[in-house]
Amino acid sequence: MSKLVAHLNAVIGSAGMSKAELSRRTGIAYKTLCRKLAGRGEFTVTDYLKIARALGVNVSTLIPKELPA
């Protein structure tokens, strides 16, 4: 799993929101969301915006401060 996806999972976990609820709030299909959160798919910019809105955070919160080069 990439550092980006691991960080995203951590932010979602910290928010205390279930994947089912996140799916409902974002409109991203539950199976698709789970697949992407498991690192078996790529999130789009639109996905990140929807997730940030659903969690009530700035989209920059979803990106780790340090990414590998």
MINURO-799668 format. One record per residue (C-alpha): residue in one letter; residue number from 1; y, z, x. Coordinates in steps of 0.5 Angstrom, whole numbers. Example, Ala and Ser with C-alpha at 12.3 -4.5 7.8 and 13.67 -1.06 7.14 Angstrom:
BEGIN
A,1,-9,16,25
S,2,-2,14,27
% end
This chain:
BEGIN
M,1,0,0,0
S,2,7,-2,3
K,3,12,3,4
L,4,16,0,-1
V,5,11,1,-7
A,6,9,8,-4
H,7,17,10,-5
L,8,17,7,-12
N,9,11,11,-14
A,10,14,18,-11
V,11,21,16,-15
I,12,17,15,-21
G,13,13,21,-20
S,14,19,26,-19
A,15,22,23,-25
G,16,16,26,-29
M,17,15,20,-33
S,18,8,17,-34
K,19,6,10,-33
A,20,5,9,-40
E,21,12,11,-42
L,22,15,7,-36
S,23,11,1,-39
R,24,14,2,-46
R,25,21,3,-43
T,26,21,-3,-39
G,27,17,-8,-43
I,28,13,-9,-37
A,29,6,-9,-39
Y,30,2,-3,-37
K,31,-4,-7,-34
T,32,1,-11,-30
L,33,5,-4,-28
C,34,-1,-1,-26
R,35,-3,-7,-21
K,36,4,-7,-18
L,37,4,0,-17
A,38,-3,0,-14
G,39,0,-5,-9
R,40,-4,-11,-12
G,41,2,-15,-14
E,42,10,-16,-12
F,43,15,-13,-16
T,44,21,-18,-18
V,45,28,-16,-18
T,46,28,-16,-25
D,47,23,-11,-25
Y,48,26,-6,-20
L,49,33,-6,-25
K,50,28,-5,-31
I,51,25,1,-27
A,52,32,4,-25
R,53,35,3,-32
A,54,28,7,-35
L,55,29,13,-30
G,56,36,13,-31
V,57,37,12,-23
N,58,41,7,-19
V,59,37,2,-17
S,60,38,3,-9
T,61,34,10,-11
L,62,28,6,-11
I,63,29,3,-4
P,64,27,7,2
K,65,32,9,7
E,66,28,6,12
L,67,24,0,12
P,68,19,-3,17
A,69,22,-9,21
% end
